[in-house]
Amino acid sequence: VRAQGDTYQVVADVSQFQPPDIVVTTSNCHVAIQAEKVAEDGTVCDTFTHKCQLPEDTDPLSVSCALTEAGTLVITARRR
């Protein structure tokens, strides 16, 4: 978790996954990133999981995420 001005950022490289394969959830100032690549035969061939805790002064309603063209997931939250 990086502090930049009045925001916090979490950055993850998920370039090996397609956008529909990536799930981001938040709960009690925790952020969880999960991604799963499924082969044509239905087997899971690659997974990614990352969990982190946001600082206590994070505004939980301000959490948002964006995926860059290069496959970097950027999660941003405002500080109170």
C-alpha positions in Angstrom: 0.0 0.0 0.0 1.5 3.3 -1.1 0.4 6.7 0.1 0.2 9.4 -2.6 -1.1 12.8 -1.4 -4.6 12.2 0.0 -5.0 8.7 -1.5 -3.7 5.2 -1.0 -2.8 2.9 -3.9 -2.4 -0.8 -4.3 -0.8 -2.0 -7.6 -0.7 -5.6 -8.9 0.5 -7.0 -12.2 -2.3 -9.2 -13.5 -1.2 -9.0 -17.2 -1.4 -12.8 -17.7 -5.2 -12.7 -17.0 -8.2 -11.4 -19.0 -10.4 -8.8 -17.3 -13.3 -11.2 -16.7 -11.0 -13.5 -14.8 -10.1 -10.8 -12.2 -12.2 -10.3 -9.0 -11.5 -7.5 -6.5 -13.4 -7.5 -3.2 -13.2 -5.2 -0.1 -14.3 -5.8 3.4 -13.4 -4.1 6.7 -10.5 -2.2 5.1 -9.1 -5.4 3.5 -8.7 -5.7 -0.2 -8.5 -9.1 -1.9 -7.5 -9.6 -5.6 -8.2 -13.0 -7.1 -7.6 -14.1 -10.7 -7.9 -17.5 -12.3 -7.1 -18.7 -15.8 -9.1 -21.7 -16.9 -7.9 -23.9 -19.8 -10.3 -25.0 -22.6 -10.7 -28.4 -20.9 -11.9 -26.7 -17.7 -8.8 -27.1 -15.6 -7.3 -24.2 -13.7 -3.9 -23.4 -15.2 -2.9 -20.2 -13.4 -4.0 -18.4 -10.3 -3.2 -15.1 -8.6 -4.2 -14.1 -5.1 -3.2 -11.0 -3.1 -4.6 -9.6 0.1 -3.7 -6.5 1.9 -5.1 -4.3 4.7 -5.7 -0.6 4.0 -4.8 1.9 6.7 -7.4 2.8 9.2 -7.9 6.3 7.9 -9.2 5.0 4.5 -12.6 6.0 3.4 -14.2 2.6 2.6 -16.7 4.1 0.2 -14.0 5.6 -2.0 -12.3 2.4 -3.0 -12.1 2.0 -6.8 -10.0 0.1 -9.3 -8.8 0.3 -12.8 -7.0 -2.0 -15.2 -4.4 -0.4 -17.5 -3.8 -1.6 -21.0 -0.5 -3.1 -19.8 -2.3 -5.4 -17.4 -1.6 -3.5 -14.2 -4.5 -3.3 -11.7 -4.5 -0.1 -9.7 -6.7 0.1 -6.6 -7.2 3.6 -5.2 -8.8 4.8 -1.9 -9.1 8.2 -0.4 -7.8 9.1 3.0 -10.2 10.7 5.5 
